[in-house]
């Protein structure tokens, strides 16, 4: 990477359909502040939302995983009634190459393991496949955010949830953070891009059906006016 002149590494979580990969605004934010790493955050939708929380621990930047935060902190509020542990870490992080080199050279063995309790398909002493009904295994995981405490300069950038965060966590039909909500959130965003660029939909806001704009056509809603301004579209729509 150094030979190619690469200065920043952009990482994202694969279960977020609205992720802006290698967001130039975010890269510019990091470069302007000359920081080691940075995270995008959104305000939590509700106290029990299954997201890690960006915070400080012993004066250093850190993330508390949703499975590890205690009840007191989960619901704690400030004087204005806002959650104290409010900033959801949505796993959209940028790291400077110099910082990654420092971690690899000096701190890899210091990263803690996190326990994930799983139902693990296994083979019993008779050689039979067993699909357990209860937790039977502990998985040790390393999380990328555990490098945050080693940063001398770190920043967080709050982004609009409706533009950058729609996670896939649950099975189809569950009604929350599932394939249907991801499709609807992407469609809602792309409809807005078309409207903001001067386009419209038949039946207006009562239009039903999904809308998708190819990422090869527009990264974040830019450049659409020549294609949609003054035009009316029917749903479902795939603009490519």
KAZIDA-V547294 format. One record per pair of residues at least 12 apart in sequence whose C-alpha atoms are under 6 Angstrom apart, sorted by the first residue. I is the first residue (numbers start at 1). J is the second residue. D is the distance in whole Angstrom. If there is no record, write none. Layout:
i=(I I)
j=(J J)
d=(D D)
This chain:
i=(7 7 8 8 8 9 9 10 10 11 11 12 12 13 15 15 16 16 17 18 18 18 19 35 35 36 36 36 36 36 36 37 37 37 38 38 38 38 38 39 39 39 40 40 40 40 41 41 41 41 41 42 42 42 42 42 43 43 43 44 44 47 47 50 51 51 52 52 52 52 52 53 53 53 54 54 60 61 61 62 62 113 113 113 114 114 115 115 116 116 117 117 118 118 119 119 119 120 166 187 187 187 193 197 197 198 198 199 199 199 199 200 201 201 201 202 209 209 210 211 211 211 212 213 213 214)
j=(96 97 95 96 97 94 95 22 94 92 93 91 92 91 167 168 166 167 166 164 165 166 164 153 154 95 96 99 151 153 154 94 95 154 93 94 154 155 156 92 93 156 92 156 157 158 87 88 89 90 158 87 88 158 159 161 86 87 88 86 88 74 75 66 66 88 64 65 66 88 89 87 88 89 87 89 149 148 149 148 149 140 141 142 140 141 139 140 138 139 137 138 135 137 132 135 136 137 182 210 211 212 221 225 229 229 230 228 229 230 231 232 232 233 234 234 235 236 236 236 237 238 238 238 239 240)
d=(6 5 6 5 6 6 5 6 5 6 5 6 5 6 5 5 5 4 6 5 5 6 5 5 6 6 5 6 6 5 6 5 4 5 6 5 5 5 5 6 5 5 6 6 5 6 6 5 5 6 5 6 5 6 6 6 6 5 6 5 6 6 6 5 5 6 5 4 5 6 5 5 5 5 6 5 5 6 5 6 6 6 5 5 6 5 6 5 6 5 6 5 5 5 6 5 6 6 6 5 5 6 5 5 6 4 6 5 5 5 5 5 5 5 6 6 5 5 5 6 5 6 5 6 5 5)
